[in-house]
Amino acid sequence: MLVKFNARGKGGGSGPIDYLLGKDRNRDKAHVLRGDVDQTKQLIDSLSFARNYTSGTLSFSEHNIPEHQKQALMDEYQKMLLAGLDANQYDVLWIEHRDKDRLELNFLIPNVELGTGKRLQPYYDKVDRDRVNAWQQTVNDRYGFTDPHDPQNKRFVVTAQDLPKDRKKAVEVITNSLVNLVDRGAIKNRADVIQELTSNGFEIARKTKTAISIKDPQGGKNIRLKGALYENNFKFSSGIRETIEQANREYQEQRKQRLSAARATLSKAYKAKCKYNKSRYSRPEQPEPTSNTASNIQSIADISHRNDNRRSIDSSHTVHTTEIKHPNIIKAVEKNVRHKSRVSTCLKAIIEAVRTAVRRSNRASKRISGADNFAHRNKIKQFKQRQLKHVKRNANTRTTVLSM
């Protein structure tokens, strides 16, 4: 199982919901597991933040898992992601997809805390990545799901954009990804290695008989990749097979250390997130989590969305109503609608004031233009009169001279 977050988050609720369920709510092998579609859409539509919603996926390589595991995972994930918040402080919609021959549990969260109406940011990568990754690791081990970090299951998952800044770590990540592609038969020679690097955004800076150098995406010195995999005469062999098998053995041998570190990270990060959320969204005092075990993380807060009066869940479907009954959600929606209304009124007043100023400016410009034209015509008239007088004077002078 792999946790993914989408980059999208701007705009109203129609976009993400139409994608998840189809515009006519008829997407193949997609149905609601938890939440109310109309309620979530109305909440998102009422917001005017830079990002109005957070969405993502719990992606499984398994075709399906039992219903009770889905419910348990959704409960546990919400408690971990929205640490310290009660069920009535946020809204979440869960939609299952199975149209790709594998299971996806998609979540959609309006970015608002329902009690205060403040902006809610469920996931901020720099702060929350370690906590989410640690949860993912402990869950995969506990349920026996496919581990995406296991060398046997890895694909070439690193790109130039997300390459680790540490050069040694970067080389390790690239090499491990390539080695696993070799094991799966996707890479058979050096040309395949170069093709895989370039297709993932890496620019080849130099090639020698024994190494390949790629440009550092961060702008530093070139990163040198060396070893049998990068040599000019590289071909799949028994030696490469031994390297792959060794990596697999080492990963399995380090299982206990990895799990211990993940549990410690999860516990520490969860407590910090609890403290932050409880401080930002003031609520009555609640007991802090005390256990460091992953099993306790699953029971972080005793919450059952199936008993919530804003959700009605059976084994595979949710009953939807267009009427929102939850008082906190009604309050949040009304507050944001009023805010949008005030903003709209202010904008209309500003626009009207600008239009009035423009109209006045245009009238003033016409008056000035008319005055300028009048003055110009008057000057021309005066000039012509002077010229006429001058001509008459000259004519009179010639007449007098001739008469003499």
C-alpha positions in Angstrom: 0.0 0.0 0.0 1.3 3.4 -1.0 -0.1 6.8 0.2 -0.3 9.4 -2.5 -1.4 13.1 -2.3 -2.7 15.0 -5.3 -1.3 18.4 -6.3 -4.8 19.7 -7.0 -6.8 21.7 -4.4 -8.0 24.9 -6.1 -11.6 25.6 -7.2 -14.9 24.1 -6.2 -16.1 20.7 -5.4 -17.3 19.6 -8.8 -13.9 19.0 -10.2 -12.6 16.3 -7.8 -16.0 14.7 -7.3 -16.7 14.5 -11.1 -13.3 12.8 -11.4 -13.9 10.3 -8.6 -17.5 9.4 -9.5 -17.9 10.6 -13.1 -19.9 13.6 -14.2 -23.0 11.5 -14.3 -22.0 9.6 -11.1 -21.5 6.5 -13.2 -17.8 5.8 -13.3 -17.1 2.1 -13.7 -16.2 0.2 -10.5 -16.3 3.4 -8.3 -18.6 3.8 -5.3 -18.7 5.8 -2.0 -17.5 4.0 1.1 -18.0 6.8 3.6 -19.2 10.4 3.6 -21.8 12.4 1.9 -21.1 13.6 -1.7 -23.4 16.6 -1.6 -22.3 17.7 1.8 -18.6 17.6 0.8 -19.2 19.5 -2.4 -21.2 22.2 -0.6 -18.5 22.6 2.0 -15.8 23.0 -0.7 -17.9 25.4 -2.7 -18.4 27.6 0.3 -14.7 28.1 0.8 -12.5 30.9 -0.6 -9.0 29.7 0.4 -6.0 29.4 -1.9 -6.6 25.7 -1.7 -10.1 24.6 -0.8 -9.6 20.8 -0.5 -7.0 18.1 0.0 -7.2 14.8 -1.9 -5.2 11.7 -2.3 -5.2 7.9 -2.5 -4.3 4.8 -0.5 -3.1 2.7 -3.5 -2.9 -1.1 -3.2 -1.3 -3.6 -5.5 -3.9 -6.0 -4.2 -7.0 -6.4 -6.3 -9.2 -6.1 -3.2 -9.2 -6.5 0.6 -12.0 -7.4 3.1 -14.6 -4.7 3.9 -13.7 -4.6 7.6 -10.1 -3.8 6.7 -11.1 -0.9 4.5 -13.2 0.5 7.4 -10.4 0.0 9.9 -7.8 1.6 7.5 -10.0 4.6 6.8 -10.5 5.2 10.6 -6.8 4.8 11.3 -5.7 7.0 8.5 -8.1 9.8 9.5 -6.8 9.7 13.1 -3.2 9.8 12.0 -3.6 12.5 9.3 -6.0 14.8 11.3 -4.3 14.1 14.6 -6.0 15.6 17.7 -9.2 16.5 15.9 -12.6 14.9 16.7 -14.9 13.5 13.9 -17.2 16.5 14.1 -14.3 18.9 13.4 -13.8 17.9 9.8 -15.5 16.3 6.8 -14.1 13.6 4.6 -15.4 11.7 1.6 -14.0 8.2 0.8 -14.5 6.7 -2.7 -13.3 3.3 -3.8 -11.9 2.6 -7.3 -11.3 -0.8 -8.7 -11.2 0.0 -12.4 -7.4 -0.4 -12.7 -7.4 -4.1 -11.6 -6.2 -3.0 -8.2 -7.8 -1.3 -5.2 -7.7 2.4 -4.6 -9.2 4.2 -1.5 -9.5 7.8 -2.5 -10.1 10.6 0.1 -11.4 14.1 -0.4 -11.2 16.6 2.6 -12.6 20.2 2.5 -9.8 22.4 4.0 -11.9 23.8 6.9 -12.2 23.1 10.6 -15.9 22.9 11.2 -15.9 24.2 14.8 -14.0 27.5 14.1 -14.3 27.9 10.3 -10.5 28.3 10.2 -8.5 27.0 7.3 -7.4 23.4 7.8 -4.3 22.0 6.1 -4.4 18.2 6.5 -1.1 17.6 4.8 2.0 19.9 4.4 4.7 17.8 2.8 7.8 19.2 4.7 6.1 18.7 8.1 3.9 15.6 7.6 5.8 13.4 5.1 7.8 11.5 7.8 4.6 10.8 9.8 2.7 9.6 6.8 5.5 7.4 5.6 6.0 5.9 9.0 2.3 5.1 9.2 2.4 3.5 5.8 5.3 1.3 6.8 3.8 0.0 10.0 0.4 -0.6 8.3 2.0 -2.6 5.4 3.9 -4.8 7.9 0.9 -5.3 10.1 -1.6 -6.2 7.4 0.9 -7.9 5.1 0.3 -5.5 2.2 2.8 -5.2 -0.6 5.6 -2.9 0.6 6.6 -0.4 -2.1 10.0 0.1 -0.5 10.9 -3.6 -0.7 13.6 -4.0 -3.5 11.5 -6.8 -5.0 8.6 -4.4 -5.5 10.3 -1.2 -6.4 10.1 0.5 -9.7 12.2 3.5 -10.9 10.3 5.9 -8.6 12.9 8.7 -8.4 12.9 11.6 -10.9 15.1 14.7 -11.3 12.6 16.8 -9.4 12.5 14.6 -6.2 16.1 13.4 -6.1 17.5 13.6 -2.5 19.9 16.5 -1.9 22.5 14.3 -0.3 24.7 13.1 -3.1 25.4 9.7 -1.6 21.8 9.1 -0.9 20.9 10.2 -4.5 23.3 7.7 -6.0 21.9 5.0 -3.8 18.3 5.7 -4.8 19.1 5.8 -8.5 21.1 2.6 -8.4 18.5 0.7 -6.4 15.8 1.7 -8.8 17.9 0.6 -11.8 18.9 -2.7 -10.2 15.3 -3.6 -9.7 14.5 -2.8 -13.3 17.3 -5.1 -14.3 15.9 -7.9 -12.1 12.5 -7.5 -13.8 14.0 -7.7 -17.3 13.3 -4.0 -18.2 17.0 -3.2 -18.4 19.5 -5.5 -20.3 22.4 -3.2 -21.3 23.9 0.2 -20.8 21.8 1.8 -23.5 18.7 0.8 -21.5 20.2 2.4 -18.4 20.8 5.7 -20.2 17.3 5.6 -21.6 15.7 5.0 -18.2 17.7 7.9 -16.7 16.8 10.4 -19.4 13.1 9.3 -19.4 13.0 10.2 -15.7 14.3 13.7 -16.3 18.0 13.2 -15.8 20.4 14.9 -18.2 23.5 12.9 -19.1 26.6 15.1 -18.7 29.3 12.6 -19.5 29.9 9.0 -20.4 33.1 7.0 -19.9 34.0 3.4 -20.2 33.3 2.7 -16.5 30.9 5.4 -15.4 28.0 7.8 -16.3 27.7 11.3 -15.0 24.4 13.1 -14.7 23.8 16.8 -14.1 22.8 17.7 -10.6 19.1 19.0 -10.7 20.1 21.3 -7.8 22.8 23.0 -9.9 25.8 21.6 -8.2 28.6 19.4 -9.6 27.7 16.5 -11.8 26.7 13.3 -10.0 29.0 10.4 -10.9 27.4 6.9 -11.2 29.9 4.1 -11.2 29.9 0.4 -10.9 29.1 -2.6 -13.1 25.6 -1.2 -13.9 27.1 1.9 -15.6 30.0 0.3 -17.4 30.2 0.5 -21.2 30.1 -3.3 -21.6 27.3 -3.9 -19.0 25.0 -6.8 -19.7 22.7 -8.8 -17.4 24.8 -11.5 -15.8 24.9 -13.8 -12.7 26.9 -11.0 -10.9 24.0 -8.6 -11.3 21.6 -11.3 -10.0 23.8 -11.7 -6.9 23.7 -7.9 -6.3 19.9 -7.9 -6.5 19.6 -10.9 -4.2 21.9 -9.3 -1.7 19.8 -6.1 -1.6 16.7 -8.2 -1.0 18.3 -10.1 1.9 19.6 -6.9 3.5 16.2 -5.3 3.3 14.5 -8.3 5.0 17.2 -8.5 7.7 16.7 -4.9 8.6 12.9 -5.3 9.0 12.9 -5.0 12.8 15.1 -1.9 12.8 13.0 -0.2 10.2 9.8 -0.9 12.1 11.2 0.2 15.4 12.3 3.5 13.8 9.0 4.0 12.0 7.0 3.5 15.2 9.2 6.0 17.1 8.8 8.5 14.3 5.1 8.0 14.1 4.5 8.4 17.8 6.7 11.6 18.1 5.2 13.2 14.9 1.7 12.3 15.9 2.0 13.9 19.3 3.4 17.1 17.8 0.6 17.2 15.3 -2.0 16.7 18.1 -0.5 19.6 20.0 -0.6 21.9 17.0 -4.1 21.1 16.0 -5.5 21.3 19.5 -3.8 24.7 20.0 -5.0 26.1 16.6 -8.5 24.7 16.9 -9.4 25.2 20.5 -11.4 22.3 22.0 -12.2 21.0 25.5 -9.1 19.2 27.0 -8.5 15.7 25.7 -6.0 13.1 26.9 -2.7 12.9 25.0 -1.6 9.6 23.4 1.0 7.8 25.6 1.9 4.6 23.9 4.7 4.3 21.3 3.4 1.2 19.6 1.9 1.0 16.2 -1.1 -0.9 17.5 -2.0 2.0 19.8 -1.7 4.4 16.9 -4.6 2.5 15.4 -6.6 3.4 18.5 -5.4 7.0 18.7 -9.0 8.3 19.1 -12.1 6.3 19.5 -14.2 7.5 16.6 -16.7 5.7 14.5 -17.9 7.5 11.4 -20.6 4.8 10.9 -22.3 6.2 14.1 -22.0 9.8 13.0 -25.3 11.4 12.1 -23.8 12.8 8.9 -23.0 9.4 7.5 -25.0 6.3 6.8 -22.8 3.4 5.8 -23.6 -0.2 4.8 -21.2 -2.7 3.5 -20.7 -1.0 0.1 -22.7 2.2 -0.2 -23.5 5.4 1.5 -27.0 7.0 1.6 -26.8 10.6 0.2 -29.0 13.5 1.0 -28.8 17.0 -0.3 -29.9 18.4 3.0 -27.0 19.1 5.5 -28.0 18.3 9.1 -24.8 18.5 11.0 -24.9 21.8 13.0 -21.1 22.4 12.7 -21.1 21.9 9.0 -24.2 24.2 8.6 -22.4 26.8 10.6 -19.2 26.5 8.6 -21.1 26.7 5.3 -23.2 29.7 6.3 -20.1 31.5 7.7 -18.2 31.0 4.5 -21.2 31.9 2.3 -21.7 35.1 4.3 -18.0 35.8 3.9 -18.2 35.2 0.1 -21.3 37.4 0.0 -19.5 40.3 1.8 -16.5 40.0 -0.5 -18.9 39.9 -3.5 -20.7 43.0 -2.3 -17.4 44.8 -1.7 -16.2 43.9 -5.2 -19.4 45.1 -6.8 -19.1 48.4 -5.0 -15.5 48.8 -6.1 -16.3 47.9 -9.7 -19.2 50.4 -9.7 -17.0 53.1 -8.2 -14.4 52.5 -10.9 -17.0 52.6 -13.6 -18.3 55.9 -12.2 -14.9 57.3 -12.1 -14.2 56.2 -15.7 -17.5 57.7 -16.9 -16.7 61.0 -15.1 -13.2 60.9 -16.6 -14.6 60.4 -20.1 -17.1 63.3 -19.7 -14.3 65.5 -18.4 -12.1 64.5 -21.3 -14.9 65.3 -23.7 -15.4 68.7 -22.1 -11.7 69.5 -22.2 -11.5 68.3 -25.8 -14.4 70.5 -26.7 -12.9 73.5 -25.0 -9.6 72.8 -26.8 -11.4 72.5 -30.1 -13.3 75.8 -29.4 -10.1 77.6 -28.5 -8.4 76.2 -31.6 -11.2 77.3 -33.9 -11.2 80.7 -32.3 -7.5 81.1 -32.8 -7.9 80.1 -36.5 -10.8 82.6 -36.9 -8.7 85.4 -35.3 -5.8 84.5 -37.5 -8.0 84.7 -40.6 -9.4 88.0 -39.5 -5.9 89.4 -39.1 -4.9 88.1 -42.5 -7.9 89.7 -44.1 -7.2 93.0 -42.4 -3.6 92.8 -43.6 -4.7 92.1 -47.2 -7.2 95.0 -47.1 -4.6 97.4 -45.7 -2.2 96.4 -48.5 -4.9 96.9 -51.1 -5.7 100.3 -49.8 -2.0 101.3 -49.8 -1.7 100.2 -53.5 -4.8 102.1 -54.4 -3.5 105.4 -52.8 -0.2 105.1 -54.6 -1.9 104.6 -58.0 -4.1 107.6 -57.5 -1.2 109.8 -56.9 
